[in-house]
Amino acid sequence: MTLGIKVGVQKQSFVDLTQTNAPFAEVWFNVSQADEYSALFDELKRRHMQVGLHFWGALSDGTWTNIAYPDTDLINESLSMIKKTIDMAARHKFQYVNIHPGCAARVGIDFEKTRMDLRSAPIPFEQSIPLFVENAQTLHEYAQARGIIFTVETLPARVVKGWYDHAARANPTMIMNVYELPIAALEAAAGAGLWIANDFGHTAAIPSDNPRDLWTYLKEKTVNLSPQTRLIHLGFVTPPWNGTDIHNMLDPKLLNSDDAMPNKLQMIELLKLFKNRDDIWILTEPNGGHTENYFLAQKILAEALE
């Protein structure tokens, strides 16, 4: 496994790169603002790092890109934007492009306010999942022809109105369902030969009254997806167990408690599944503190590799 950090166009990312000297970075990449990434890309290449682009995008009317909802214009524009990202990754000789698999509804997104809004009634997942797999296979083949690994990421069951507002997770009025595709979509993708990005915190983010059930679920799904997994986001969730995720630090005190799912020992157990894999990229996605978090993740990974 190759451990890296999350970076973006903000100045702090350049500091994080210097302080960690990480061999790999995943870029939070908004394709609609591609011109803003030139300096960051130059720095990543100067450091001879492995690089992945985590794709984000929205149409001109603010609709979130989506390859799982039966709107021809939406799908075609989404495919075009993702292909543009793959082309950019290939041009810069990066390693992968990661996407979220999409929603069974039309959804709006505001990156500045970190909010989503539902813009249509949902269709059944039974209709949305095959559509996603078909379009994802097209992107997989497109990426493969350009030497790029294409991954699709596990998702939480619900979203918070304000993604980084941790307190809002405890307020039911701030929780919404935008019908992001469930784990069954990732299992279908893996079965079709696509590569998977397993975000542990996203995978564990299902509504449950029993954290033991969450652990059983997370472990089972991680094992099942492991042969096709190429990317791991070392995330976790904390109470309330309501299907929402959290972007928190790998705080040792928290991870040594039962308020983290997975906790440190569980993370190590999951990571041991990939102990002999040299084709796995791994990183954390805290809302800040990337340097500190990198070294905390480094310690956890070292224990998993013992």
LOMARDO-486493 format. One line per field, with one value per residue (C-alpha): x, y, z. Coordinates in nm, 3 decimals. Layout:
N
u = X  ...
v = Y  ...
w = Z  ...
***
This chain:
306
u = 0.000  0.116  0.015  -0.058  -0.242  -0.536  -0.446  -0.616  -0.537  -0.512  -0.167  -0.175  -0.150  0.195  0.300  0.157  0.354  0.677  0.611  0.509  0.719  0.442  0.499  0.139  -0.139  -0.505  -0.629  -0.976  -1.042  -1.326  -1.311  -1.500  -1.205  -0.931  -0.714  -0.665  -0.464  -0.158  0.070  -0.035  0.017  0.359  0.455  0.330  0.528  0.837  0.820  0.780  0.472  0.202  -0.120  -0.491  -0.767  -1.088  -1.342  -1.605  -1.821  -2.148  -2.342  -2.394  -2.729  -2.571  -2.682  -2.432  -2.277  -2.448  -2.417  -2.692  -3.006  -3.192  -3.151  -2.964  -2.826  -2.715  -2.542  -2.372  -2.240  -2.129  -1.945  -1.779  -1.657  -1.525  -1.350  -1.192  -1.058  -0.922  -0.756  -0.597  -0.471  -0.319  -0.160  0.012  0.103  -0.101  -0.220  -0.597  -0.930  -1.186  -1.558  -1.870  -2.107  -2.400  -2.757  -3.092  -3.226  -3.129  -2.933  -2.800  -2.465  -2.308  -1.936  -1.906  -2.189  -2.111  -2.476  -2.688  -3.052  -3.291  -3.418  -3.629  -3.812  -3.587  -3.610  -3.575  -3.217  -3.294  -3.312  -3.031  -2.763  -2.752  -2.740  -2.447  -2.260  -2.309  -2.174  -1.896  -1.780  -1.754  -1.539  -1.331  -1.248  -1.179  -0.939  -0.776  -0.695  -0.510  -0.319  -0.536  -0.694  -1.063  -1.222  -1.572  -1.617  -1.844  -2.091  -2.280  -2.653  -2.737  -2.581  -2.566  -2.676  -2.328  -2.085  -1.831  -2.078  -2.020  -2.281  -2.548  -2.524  -2.720  -3.003  -3.256  -3.373  -3.020  -3.006  -3.125  -3.140  -3.013  -3.037  -2.666  -2.615  -2.587  -2.317  -2.508  -2.398  -2.033  -2.076  -2.229  -1.941  -1.684  -1.861  -1.830  -1.454  -1.442  -1.202  -1.333  -1.241  -1.346  -1.398  -1.431  -1.630  -1.869  -1.914  -1.993  -2.235  -2.566  -2.847  -2.824  -2.900  -2.619  -2.251  -2.177  -2.399  -2.206  -1.879  -2.015  -2.144  -1.823  -1.601  -1.819  -1.837  -1.465  -1.378  -1.618  -1.486  -1.120  -1.016  -1.128  -1.021  -0.740  -0.800  -0.875  -0.995  -0.910  -1.225  -1.452  -1.787  -1.899  -2.240  -2.513  -2.519  -2.768  -2.607  -2.409  -2.032  -1.775  -1.436  -1.248  -0.889  -0.748  -0.748  -0.580  -0.812  -1.123  -0.992  -0.919  -1.284  -1.610  -1.722  -1.524  -1.639  -1.400  -1.183  -0.806  -0.802  -1.077  -0.892  -0.583  -0.789  -0.930  -0.593  -0.437  -0.658  -0.436  -0.107  0.057  -0.090  0.146  -0.129  -0.331  -0.331  -0.445  -0.511  -0.724  -0.962  -0.977  -1.124  -0.783  -0.471  -0.350  0.013  -0.066  -0.320  -0.069  0.171  -0.110  -0.219  0.143  0.154  -0.172  -0.053  0.279  0.092  -0.123  0.188  0.365
v = 0.000  0.352  0.617  0.970  1.290  1.489  1.817  2.104  2.444  2.609  2.724  2.490  2.191  2.305  2.323  1.976  1.835  1.976  1.867  1.510  1.439  1.192  0.971  1.006  1.267  1.269  1.598  1.735  1.824  2.041  1.998  2.325  2.510  2.300  2.603  2.676  2.356  2.437  2.538  2.238  1.995  2.143  2.093  1.734  1.654  1.830  1.598  1.291  1.183  0.936  1.133  1.062  1.305  1.287  1.412  1.671  1.862  2.042  2.150  2.519  2.515  2.370  2.012  1.761  1.539  1.200  0.883  0.694  0.899  0.856  1.206  1.186  1.539  1.502  1.171  1.290  1.607  1.413  1.157  1.438  1.608  1.284  1.198  1.545  1.465  1.130  1.304  1.554  1.276  1.098  1.418  1.478  1.109  1.072  0.734  0.734  0.916  0.848  0.932  0.897  0.659  0.901  0.927  0.779  1.135  1.468  1.656  2.010  2.086  2.403  2.361  2.695  2.627  2.251  2.167  1.953  1.983  1.731  1.836  1.537  1.240  0.933  0.632  0.281  0.174  -0.136  0.095  0.330  0.072  -0.097  0.247  0.344  0.019  0.061  0.417  0.333  0.053  0.305  0.528  0.233  0.137  0.499  0.533  0.197  0.296  0.599  0.419  0.552  0.351  0.443  0.387  0.432  0.509  0.373  0.630  0.711  0.651  1.012  1.359  1.654  2.000  2.141  1.852  1.959  2.072  1.793  1.926  1.915  1.536  1.522  1.736  1.527  1.837  1.876  1.522  1.448  1.164  1.248  0.881  0.824  0.471  0.203  -0.061  -0.289  -0.057  -0.099  -0.475  -0.475  -0.261  -0.493  -0.791  -0.623  -0.586  -0.221  -0.090  0.019  0.296  0.181  0.472  0.294  0.581  0.589  0.212  0.211  0.503  0.318  0.383  0.139  0.121  -0.127  -0.046  -0.420  -0.452  -0.167  -0.349  -0.676  -0.491  -0.292  -0.597  -0.811  -0.548  -0.470  -0.838  -0.880  -0.574  -0.632  -0.810  -0.508  -0.241  -0.012  0.291  0.320  0.630  0.566  0.722  0.642  0.750  0.846  0.860  0.926  0.616  0.774  0.703  1.028  1.049  1.268  1.407  1.396  1.364  1.023  1.132  0.852  0.893  0.874  0.582  0.385  0.414  0.254  0.590  0.532  0.293  0.150  0.209  0.168  -0.209  -0.256  -0.036  -0.250  -0.566  -0.428  -0.303  -0.645  -0.768  -0.561  -0.634  -0.793  -0.557  -0.309  -0.178  0.001  0.376  0.490  0.830  1.012  1.300  1.516  1.864  2.019  1.899  1.694  1.682  1.561  1.315  1.175  1.077  0.932  0.721  0.618  0.470  0.278  0.144  0.035  -0.172  -0.330  -0.430  -0.593
w = 0.000  -0.081  0.173  0.057  0.139  0.004  -0.164  -0.342  -0.487  -0.143  -0.027  0.275  0.042  -0.071  0.294  0.358  0.065  0.207  0.564  0.480  0.171  0.086  -0.219  -0.337  -0.340  -0.430  -0.571  -0.496  -0.858  -0.987  -1.364  -1.418  -1.267  -1.428  -1.513  -1.143  -1.086  -1.299  -1.010  -0.800  -1.087  -1.154  -0.790  -0.783  -1.096  -0.964  -0.665  -0.891  -0.695  -0.782  -0.828  -0.841  -0.935  -0.731  -0.981  -0.894  -1.138  -1.196  -1.501  -1.573  -1.390  -1.075  -1.135  -0.996  -1.261  -1.263  -1.474  -1.291  -1.366  -1.698  -1.839  -2.169  -2.160  -1.798  -1.867  -2.185  -2.025  -1.716  -1.930  -2.123  -1.803  -1.656  -1.984  -1.980  -1.633  -1.751  -2.047  -1.811  -1.583  -1.884  -2.015  -1.682  -1.645  -1.326  -1.200  -1.145  -1.156  -0.884  -0.904  -0.693  -0.871  -0.879  -0.759  -0.849  -0.874  -1.023  -0.756  -0.728  -0.568  -0.430  -0.364  -0.185  0.059  0.074  0.022  -0.208  -0.307  -0.456  -0.800  -0.902  -0.761  -0.739  -0.964  -0.815  -0.748  -0.954  -1.258  -1.159  -1.081  -1.425  -1.589  -1.369  -1.442  -1.818  -1.814  -1.570  -1.798  -2.081  -1.862  -1.740  -2.098  -2.190  -1.897  -1.958  -2.317  -2.178  -1.906  -1.621  -1.340  -1.303  -0.961  -0.820  -0.452  -0.181  -0.046  0.275  0.290  0.379  0.349  0.586  0.477  0.516  0.461  0.723  0.990  1.243  1.487  1.217  1.205  1.532  1.393  1.195  1.005  0.864  0.725  0.372  0.124  -0.224  -0.324  -0.375  -0.498  -0.227  -0.182  -0.420  -0.702  -0.608  -0.584  -0.932  -1.059  -0.902  -1.056  -1.396  -1.348  -1.246  -0.982  -0.641  -0.397  -0.050  0.185  0.519  0.669  0.374  0.369  0.742  0.710  0.718  0.968  1.260  1.630  1.687  1.615  1.615  1.310  1.146  1.203  1.065  0.759  0.702  0.734  0.507  0.233  0.255  0.219  -0.072  -0.256  -0.174  -0.498  -0.703  -0.454  -0.567  -0.345  0.028  0.208  0.571  0.713  1.004  1.145  1.494  1.665  1.573  1.353  1.112  0.775  0.750  0.722  0.893  0.794  1.120  1.237  1.325  1.688  1.889  2.189  1.969  1.763  2.079  2.183  2.070  1.931  1.611  1.342  1.248  1.553  1.539  1.594  1.337  1.087  1.133  1.080  0.756  0.633  0.691  0.405  0.176  0.352  0.049  -0.210  -0.375  -0.606  -0.337  -0.273  0.072  0.226  0.481  0.415  0.729  0.715  0.788  0.968  0.673  0.783  1.134  0.998  0.750  1.025  1.238  0.940  0.886  1.236  1.186  0.853  1.006  1.266  0.994  0.801  1.097
***
